[in-house]
């Protein structure tokens, strides 16, 4: 089941969640981070680490409100962490608030913890286990079952206080009531409804942050409300369960007889991992151990704003306020009847395929790591070293592109190829016109090295008025023909405004040869036109001369033919219209 979900649009591939996750239960696919439910122990660290707030907790709050709206009898099991987390004057004010929200009964989860303590005491007296790992933390249970399965033999086979309390409430009130756990932890949700070994006793899980928001929406202020009593007998010292050493305090206070076990507690993810690795090496024996994933215990639970809570102050205040008195009342325990608080733990370790060394090497080659020296082991991808990252790629948990040094080098290499191979002059200048990039074409055209150019200002090479105008107006200018006197070239000048980092990119396309060709072609054309004109003029003169000659001949012919016609017509006599002849 999903407890944490992701907003894909917000994931920016920073891999901070992968780096934060101690058990690497986050996979990255298509540049989006995703929780691997079969590997996640729900410590909640990725929720805190995500700078984009791309991860969010799937809430049961609407479901709980639905129970109350439909009038279903609903009992709330209130985790004892409320004593250090909520702001009130007396605990009874919290009870009143929950009743006003519509719950029919308010009971302390510490009531269930008392039964758990009794089970621990039996294990201590029995003495058959080499080590006994105790916890009310589902994340510790997941950590051992998934990643240190050889230690499941040391896990106290006992329900958590929440599940024990759910069993007790079901036993007393039947299955028609709904049971809601209110606490500081996101992992409780999976334990309550996602684990077939423990589901069926708790119907929904909400956290203190949601509860406080609910109070705000209903305009209920805790410290102004009257007191109401809990619907359970006093669980006494078992209210200390949410602080580090709380389980030990309860067990020690309750035990009637001494036992052989050394007792200590450990809290915090890394400390738990260190301990379990030590236990795998058989370095710990004869110990009764309390373990919590959250540093400081449940009072710094994964569903809380941990920065606002001082685990030291809360621990001191709770230890001062709660007397270490055991719950020894026989009637208290007889209410459970024949309920079994036994729980089984098992090996749930993932069976991911493991690549061979050649397969790992082949993956490393794809990200430019052909030798040991190429393996930076920088951890930027979230994995401790390059080989772990390669294994994750093989198992489909990671992508090749998560190697930030490789991608940076690749991007830089591509940029260098563009800079080196383009025939255009590329110059980048900052707002002060200091040159910050100078490509190979620029080196050839201006006949200075890139290193030298990076020590110069742009106005030492060319006119910068338009470059400065582009900086000022943030508007790029394209396609202006400019002649650069010093290198003696003509260019098409494009000036592009750069937002980040602020500056200008000059792209100068050298068109000197084209210009020379155009001028030569123009001269040839003009010479040709001149020659053609001369020919035309000469031809015209000749034509005029020819026309003149042709005109005289025609006139003489006309006169002769007219005379011949007249001779034939008038038979050798002159025509009477002599004066009109030839017209």
Buried (B, 14 or more C-beta within 10 A) or exposed (E): EEBBEBEEEBBEBBBBBBBBBBBBBBBBEEEBBBBBBEBBBBBBBBBBBBEBEBBEBEBBBEBBBEBBEEEBBBBBBBBBBBBBBBEBEBBBBBBBBBBEBBBBBBBBBBBBBBBBBBBBBEBBEEEEBBBBBBBBBBBBBBBBBBBBBEBBEBBBBBBBBBBBBBBBBBBBBEEEBBBBBBBBBBBBBBBBBBBEEBBBBBBBBBBBBBBBEBBEEEEBEBEEBEEBEBBBBBBBBBBBBBBBBBBBBBBBBBBEEEBEBEBBBBBBBEBBBEBBEEBEEEEBEEBBBBBBBBBBBBBBBBBBEBEEBBBEEBBEBBBEEBEEEBBEEEEBEEBBEEBEBEBEBEEBBEEEEEBEEEBBBEBBEEBBBEEEEBBBEEBBBBBEBBBBBBBBBBBEBBBBBBBBBBBEEBEEEEEEEEBEEBEBBBBBBBBEBBBBBBBBBBBEBBEBEBEEBEEBBBBBBBEBEBBBEBBEEEEEBEEEEBEBEEBEBBBBBBBBBBEEEEBBBBBBBBBBEEBEEEEEEEEEEEEEEEEEEEEEEEEEEEEEEEEEEEEEEEEEEEEEEBBEEBEEEEEEEEBEEEEEBEE
